[in-house]
Amino acid sequence: MQAENAPAPLSEPLVTRTEDMHAPHGIQSALRHAIAAGVVVFGTVGLTVLGYFGMLVWAVLTDTAIGGVLALPFLLLLALVGASVGVAVVLLPATLGAHLVRQRFRLPLIAEIPLSTALAFLIVMTIGYVAGRLWATPVEGFRLGFLASLGLLVPLGLYWWSLQAAHAVQEGLLRVAGWIRSRWRGRRSAG
């Protein structure tokens, strides 16, 4: 005999897998890129906050100024805008281009790593060359582009691995949503 407060048995499965959702590939790809972009942007902002508090501790220990009240908001804004621009201009096109090349030539997934690195390097060096032609010499533009390429290697790796792990994140979110839905339905039917 069932107790009166026991939840009703589920008529639907608890978890809906992403393969069962029948979403177009473009939507799933956009969702994966959004997750990867979020990881890179919020990771950059998080590291900026840690760096600021590290500077704050250093300022306290050495009895020096930290830079004023607007230092943290300015650093956060700079990190947010810089990471967002880096994702939109370099990381997204490089990883998407590497994915398309890999699909076209039926290469293994691991081939996307050197392809996306080369594409990101090409994009940043092109931007550096154009900036050098506009505001300085092409050599300075190439030098700036090379340094920016080196600086974007870690965010590119983080973006690519987040992109590959996005499927697992989607599955996890669907499991949590299914669990919440089942708990909600259990309470509604009991009440």
Phi, psi and omega in degrees: 000134182275146175288157183292330183269002181290138179293150179292147178297147182285135176268348179240159176293150182293323184241135172255120181284153181295332178293331182277353184282341180057034177281145177300151183301325181297323180291317178295322177295318178296321178295318178297318179292326177294319177296315180296320178296319178298320179297315182292314183294310182288332173295319178295316179296319178297317177294327177295317178297316177299318178297321179296315180291331172296318177293325178295316177297317178298319179296322179291317182292326182260000180057050177236168181281150181267339179127005176100175185289332184271003182297310182294312178300321178295316178297320178295316178296317178297317179294318181295312180291315181298316179292321180295317178294318178299320178294311186291323187267328186243304191291314179298309179297323181293314181288323178293317177297318178296322178296316180294319178296317179299317179294318183297318183260008177052051179271162176290160183303322182298340179292342178294333182296303179292328179295313181292326176295315180295318179294319178297318178299316179297316180298311183292321178293324176295315177298318178297320179296314180297317179296321178296321178293325183280317190243348182207213177261156178301328179296317177295324177296318177295321179296315178295319178297320179295316179295320178294323177298317177296320179293335181267001180295316180292312176299326177295316177298317177297319179295314183295314181293325176294323177297319179288328181275354184298329178298318178295323177295318177300315179299317180297317178296321178294323177295315179296316179297320178294321178295315179297317180298318180293322178294319180296315180293323178298319179288323180293321182284334179282334187263000000 
